[in-house]
Amino acid sequence: MTDDAVYELAQVNIARLKAPLDSPQLKDFVDALDPVNASADAADGFVWRLQSEGGDATDIPVFGDSWLIVNLTVWRDANALTAFMYQGQHREMLARRREWFERLAEAVTALWWVPAGHRPTVAEAESRLLHLRTHGPTPYAFTLRTSYPAGASEPVLGKVPEGLGCSR
């Protein structure tokens, strides 16, 4: 039996901007970045997030597309991640995401287990997203709706609050 404490949950999500980050259309999103990141940093079960020297990841390239932004984090487990995602200011931001980001047909969020202490790279996150898009949820890359416990090969179906799940 695998001990979950030796694993942490990595998550990546990407978004395609509707306008430049310095545009009036994205002002509310940009203004909320620091407070939302601070609340994530303080959240129970939060482990790590990708950030540049600016304190966020908006200037870190993903898939070679300058209109895509990446959010790459590590959490204790799926419960800690979902507790943060679906409450407070982050929930408010999720509800407004269509104002700032294009709706993408392919999966934009992937989860996977990493050894405790491992910090995933953007290249690793891209690989997991591409795998999920090609093969659907597997232990290599999965979703909150169809997740896998650390070290398992059988999925666990989860419930995502109505209207907040990623569209595929």
C-alpha positions, 0 to 999 in steps of 0.5 A: 500500500502506498503512503499518500504522505510520500506524494503531493498533488501537482496541478497545472492549468493554462488559459488563453488571454482575450487581451494583453495583461496590461489592457483595461479588459484584464485589469480586475484579473491582474489586480487580483493576482497578488491577493489570490496568490497570497491566499493560496500561499496561506491555504491549508495544504498548499505546498508550492507554486511556480512564479517568476521574480515578479511573484506570479507566473504570467510571464513564464512561457507555456506551449510557445504561445505568448497568449497562454498563461500557466498556473502550476502548483503543488498541494498536499492532496485533492481535498486541499486543492478543491477547498482553495479553488471553490471558496473565497476570492479564487471562486469569484475569479473562476466565476469571471474567467470567461471575461478574461480568457478564451474558451478552449476545446481541449483540456486546460487542467491536469493533475498528477502525483509527484514525490514529496519535495518534487517541483514540476517544470513547465515542460513536465506540465505540458507533457501531462496536459498533452497526455490527458488530451490524447488519452483521457484521465489516467494515473499519469494525468487526470482531472478532479472529476476522474482522479487517481489516488497516489500509486493507484491505477483505478480512478476515483470519480469526484464531484466538481461544483456545478458550473465551475468544472473545466469544459472539454 
